[in-house]
Amino acid sequence: MTNTALITGATGGLGNEFVKLFALNGNNLVLVGRNDKKLAKLKKEVENNYLIKVETIAVDFSEETAAEQIYEQVKKLGIQIDYLVNNAGLGGQGSFIERTMEQDISMMNVNMLVPTKLMKLFIPDFVKRGTGKILNVSSTASLIPGPLQAEYYATKAYVTSLSNAVAYEVKDTGVTVTTLMPGAVDTGFAQAGGLTQTKMFAHGASPVDVATAGYKAMLAGKLNVFAGLSPVQRPFVGLMPLMPKKAIMGFVANQQSTPS
């Protein structure tokens, strides 16, 4: 029986690379995104190139019922999901008092509420079958506070903490939850979040390498995987939670500042 992967944020960046990886390995796909036309184009390309079955679900992740819409549509299609990839994410630069309430609520919905609900909806099915794998895309940002992206860093801290705790709770059920924590990645994320001119994204990692690391870690049932970090960054990331908070926040703020 062919496995099926549900991938959110499938039409760009890391999502597109996840699509290729799962398709290349013979998995059918349920692609989730906001843009109907982009989804239809991706579906056609993937089905032609990889000879697999692809379904698409268009939904606005800023809507409170987005996860329920996805789950209900999957059930209507009669599809069993074997891999759940919570990849969709929303960033945005700016100080806490500059950003609007609407921007922050939308980010919290996309980065926290939707993946939480999707896990709530799909994990009982996984546990009942005794199999299923989840890959949640978090960030190295989840390890520290992030001035000028305070809300984003906080949402990713939530994703990592929740994912790790749930992974422990289901450890004897045949279900695994893996958290992917990349550094800056060369995708459309930086442009959408107004971060292209920052030091942090001056040398973004390859999305192919990051997606591949996450995919392999998920299959292996690993808890956490760091990806897209240079040899210099790797030990630094491990030390970040131990460094003085004021010093690390000053460094982060500097890395995220745009030239005046």
C-alpha positions as CSV (number, residue, x, y, z in Angstrom):
1,M,0.0,0.0,0.0
2,T,1.3,3.4,-1.0
3,N,1.8,5.9,1.8
4,T,0.4,9.4,1.7
5,A,1.9,12.6,3.0
6,L,0.0,15.8,3.8
7,I,2.2,18.9,3.4
8,T,1.1,22.4,4.4
9,G,2.7,25.4,2.8
10,A,3.4,23.1,-0.2
11,T,3.7,25.6,-3.0
12,G,6.9,27.4,-2.1
13,G,10.2,27.3,-0.3
14,L,10.8,24.3,2.0
15,G,7.3,23.0,1.2
16,N,8.1,22.6,-2.5
17,E,11.2,20.6,-1.6
18,F,9.3,18.4,0.7
19,V,6.9,17.7,-2.1
20,K,9.7,16.6,-4.4
21,L,11.3,14.4,-1.7
22,F,8.1,12.5,-0.8
23,A,7.1,12.2,-4.5
24,L,10.5,10.9,-5.5
25,N,10.2,8.2,-2.9
26,G,6.8,7.1,-4.2
27,N,4.4,8.6,-1.8
28,N,1.0,10.0,-2.8
29,L,0.4,13.6,-1.7
30,V,-2.2,15.9,-0.2
31,L,-0.9,19.5,-0.9
32,V,-2.2,22.3,1.2
33,G,-1.8,26.0,0.5
34,R,-3.7,29.2,0.0
35,N,-3.5,29.7,-3.8
36,D,-5.7,27.5,-5.9
37,K,-3.8,28.2,-9.1
38,K,-0.4,27.4,-7.7
39,L,-1.7,24.2,-6.1
40,A,-3.3,23.1,-9.5
41,K,0.0,23.8,-11.3
42,L,2.0,21.9,-8.7
43,K,-0.3,19.0,-8.8
44,K,0.0,18.7,-12.6
45,E,3.8,18.9,-12.5
46,V,4.1,16.4,-9.7
47,E,1.7,13.9,-11.2
48,N,3.4,14.1,-14.6
49,N,7.0,13.8,-13.2
50,Y,6.5,11.2,-10.5
51,L,3.4,9.2,-11.5
52,I,1.8,9.5,-8.1
53,K,-1.7,10.6,-6.9
54,V,-2.0,14.2,-5.8
55,E,-4.9,15.9,-4.1
56,T,-5.0,19.6,-3.3
57,I,-6.7,21.6,-0.5
58,A,-6.9,25.4,-0.7
59,V,-7.4,27.1,2.6
60,D,-6.4,30.3,4.3
61,F,-4.4,29.4,7.4
62,S,-5.2,32.7,9.1
63,E,-8.8,31.4,9.4
64,E,-9.6,29.9,12.8
65,T,-11.2,26.8,11.3
66,A,-8.4,26.1,8.7
67,A,-7.3,22.8,10.3
68,E,-10.8,21.5,10.6
69,Q,-11.4,22.3,6.9
70,I,-8.3,20.3,6.0
71,Y,-9.2,17.3,8.1
72,E,-12.8,17.2,6.9
73,Q,-11.7,17.4,3.3
74,V,-9.2,14.5,3.8
75,K,-12.0,12.4,5.3
76,K,-14.3,13.2,2.4
77,L,-11.6,12.1,0.0
78,G,-11.3,8.9,1.9
79,I,-7.5,9.3,2.2
80,Q,-5.4,7.8,5.0
81,I,-2.6,10.2,6.0
82,D,0.7,8.5,7.0
83,Y,2.9,11.5,7.2
84,L,1.9,14.9,8.4
85,V,4.3,17.8,7.6
86,N,3.4,21.0,9.3
87,N,5.5,23.3,7.2
88,A,3.4,26.4,6.7
89,G,4.8,29.4,8.6
90,L,4.5,33.1,8.7
91,G,7.2,35.6,9.7
92,G,7.5,39.3,9.9
93,Q,10.0,41.9,11.0
94,G,9.2,44.8,13.3
95,S,9.1,45.8,16.9
96,F,6.2,44.5,19.1
97,I,4.6,48.0,19.3
98,E,5.0,48.7,15.6
99,R,3.3,45.5,14.3
100,T,-0.5,45.5,14.2
101,M,-2.7,43.3,16.3
102,E,-4.0,41.7,13.1
103,Q,-0.5,40.8,11.9
104,D,0.3,39.1,15.2
105,I,-3.0,37.2,15.4
106,S,-2.6,35.9,11.9
107,M,1.0,34.8,12.7
108,M,-0.2,33.0,15.8
109,N,-2.9,31.2,13.9
110,V,-0.6,30.1,11.1
111,N,2.4,29.1,13.3
112,M,0.7,27.7,16.4
113,L,-3.0,27.2,16.1
114,V,-3.1,25.3,12.8
115,P,-0.3,22.9,13.5
116,T,-1.7,22.2,17.0
117,K,-5.1,21.5,15.6
118,L,-3.8,19.3,12.8
119,M,-1.9,17.2,15.4
120,K,-5.0,17.0,17.6
121,L,-7.1,15.8,14.6
122,F,-4.6,13.4,13.0
123,I,-2.7,11.9,16.0
124,P,-5.7,9.9,17.3
125,D,-6.0,8.3,13.9
126,F,-2.2,7.5,13.9
127,V,-2.3,6.1,17.4
128,K,-5.3,3.9,16.5
129,R,-3.4,2.4,13.6
130,G,-0.2,2.2,15.6
131,T,1.8,4.1,12.9
132,G,2.3,7.6,11.6
133,K,5.0,10.2,11.4
134,I,4.8,14.0,12.0
135,L,7.4,16.5,11.0
136,N,6.9,20.0,12.5
137,V,9.0,22.8,11.0
138,S,10.2,25.0,13.8
139,S,13.4,27.0,13.8
140,T,16.7,27.7,15.7
141,A,14.7,30.8,16.7
142,S,12.8,28.7,19.1
143,L,15.8,28.5,21.4
144,I,16.0,32.2,22.3
145,P,14.1,35.5,22.5
146,G,14.2,37.4,19.2
147,P,13.9,41.2,19.3
148,L,12.5,42.7,16.1
149,Q,10.8,39.3,15.5
150,A,9.5,38.8,19.0
151,E,6.3,37.1,18.0
152,Y,7.9,34.8,15.5
153,Y,10.5,33.6,17.9
154,A,7.9,33.0,20.5
155,T,5.6,31.0,18.1
156,K,8.5,28.8,17.2
157,A,9.4,28.2,20.8
158,Y,5.8,27.0,21.2
159,V,6.2,24.6,18.3
160,T,9.4,23.1,19.5
161,S,8.1,22.7,23.1
162,L,4.8,21.2,22.1
163,S,6.3,18.9,19.5
164,N,8.9,17.5,22.0
165,A,6.3,17.0,24.7
166,V,3.8,15.2,22.4
167,A,6.6,13.1,21.0
168,Y,7.3,11.8,24.5
169,E,3.6,11.2,25.2
170,V,3.2,9.0,22.1
171,K,6.6,7.3,22.2
172,D,5.1,3.8,22.8
173,T,2.3,4.0,20.2
174,G,4.3,3.6,17.0
175,V,3.8,7.3,16.3
176,T,6.7,9.8,16.1
177,V,7.0,13.6,16.2
178,T,10.1,15.1,14.7
179,T,11.0,18.8,15.0
180,L,13.1,20.4,12.2
181,M,15.0,23.5,13.4
182,P,16.7,25.3,10.5
183,G,18.7,28.5,10.6
184,A,18.1,31.1,7.9
185,V,17.0,29.4,4.7
186,D,17.1,30.9,1.2
187,T,13.4,30.8,0.4
188,G,10.6,33.4,-0.1
189,F,10.2,33.5,3.7
190,A,12.8,36.3,4.0
191,Q,11.2,38.4,1.3
192,A,7.7,37.9,2.7
193,G,8.9,38.9,6.2
194,G,10.9,41.9,5.1
195,L,14.2,40.3,6.1
196,T,16.1,40.2,2.8
197,Q,18.4,43.1,3.7
198,T,19.3,41.7,7.1
199,K,22.6,40.1,8.1
200,M,20.8,37.0,9.2
201,F,19.7,36.2,5.7
202,A,22.9,37.3,3.9
203,H,23.9,33.7,3.5
204,G,20.7,31.6,3.7
205,A,21.0,27.8,3.6
206,S,19.9,25.7,0.7
207,P,16.2,24.7,1.1
208,V,17.0,21.3,-0.6
209,D,19.5,20.5,2.1
210,V,17.2,21.6,5.0
211,A,14.2,19.7,3.6
212,T,16.3,16.6,3.1
213,A,17.6,16.7,6.6
214,G,14.1,17.0,8.0
215,Y,12.8,14.2,5.8
216,K,15.5,11.8,6.8
217,A,15.1,12.6,10.5
218,M,11.4,12.1,10.3
219,L,11.7,8.7,8.7
220,A,14.2,7.8,11.4
221,G,11.8,9.0,14.1
222,K,14.3,11.4,15.6
223,L,13.2,14.0,18.1
224,N,15.0,17.1,16.8
225,V,17.2,17.9,13.9
226,F,19.2,21.1,13.2
227,A,19.8,21.9,9.6
228,G,21.2,24.6,7.4
229,L,23.9,25.7,9.9
230,S,27.5,26.4,9.0
231,P,30.3,24.6,11.0
232,V,30.7,27.9,13.0
233,Q,27.0,28.2,13.7
234,R,26.5,24.6,15.0
235,P,28.3,24.9,18.3
236,F,27.0,28.4,18.8
237,V,23.4,27.2,18.5
238,G,24.0,24.7,21.2
239,L,25.3,27.4,23.5
240,M,22.7,30.0,22.8
241,P,20.3,28.9,25.6
242,L,23.2,29.2,28.1
243,M,24.4,32.6,27.1
244,P,23.4,35.8,29.0
245,K,20.0,36.8,27.7
246,K,20.8,40.5,27.2
247,A,23.9,39.6,25.2
248,I,22.1,37.1,22.9
249,M,19.2,39.5,22.4
250,G,21.6,42.2,21.4
251,F,23.2,39.9,18.8
252,V,19.8,38.8,17.4
253,A,18.6,42.4,17.1
254,N,21.7,43.4,15.2
255,Q,21.3,40.4,12.9
256,Q,17.7,41.4,12.1
257,S,18.2,45.1,11.7
258,T,17.9,46.5,8.2
259,P,20.5,49.1,6.9
260,S,19.3,52.6,7.5
